[in-house]
């Protein structure tokens, strides 16, 4: 019978092209690695590697085995995670980078922490969150999407058997830090917008910066702004807003609990184009008890 350890040793050997390097990576000895590979080759009935003076190289048959071995290891690890899930309840969530969502999650954890509940909170772009929820990596994915992108958004969701539940609408805002030359402005002209450089938390089809790449309701092409920095870290974005001349396009505050970092929020025109905040879920499934509790907790915070 083929052992999981043999497959893992084989994959690492193939990746690094050396039994000795594989042994170092696997925290074992070269004889142990060689023994495991030999046993696997004897079971299969053919050589997996060509032995060279400067290392090892996958044989033709070995290349086919490598593909199946990688998949087998991935499947077995997934099965092991299912076993862990049976013993411990899990709440798996993803969200666009958001200081507000981070605070909500921390408050929820402190209020509902139980002995057998484990949490996963993952920050990602809208496109990645769609993939994660569709692939059963997360139960809920919280996103901010422009209303004028809703048709394309709904199409992609339907292709992945997902649905979006809107929780609140907010305006599109331009956030500036105290070092920005327009920090004292109350509104931004089109000419001033053309000169603004952005730091954005992610970049994909549904990046809020794409608001400026879509024709408005009057048929006028919006100004395309330059994203100088793209990061998945809300901390990096906040630091740059505080210390540089970069700005950020985002949704307005969705509660009255305003950030105290002295950022200036200026409402952008095209008021009919608002930001929809809500969550993505699999359309054929009901939320788990903990998923429902988390959504209800957010709804309670939105009412404050």
PyMOL commands that set and color helices and strands:
alter all, ss='L'
color gray80, all
select helices_A, chain A and resi 4-16+19-25+30-44+60-87+99-112+126-134+147-159+190-194+208-213+234-243+289-302
alter helices_A, ss='H'
color red, helices_A
select strands_A, chain A and resi 49-52+55-58+89-95+117-123+140-146+162-170+172-176+197-200+226-230+247-251+264-267+275-282
alter strands_A, ss='S'
color yellow, strands_A
deselect
rebuild
show_as cartoon
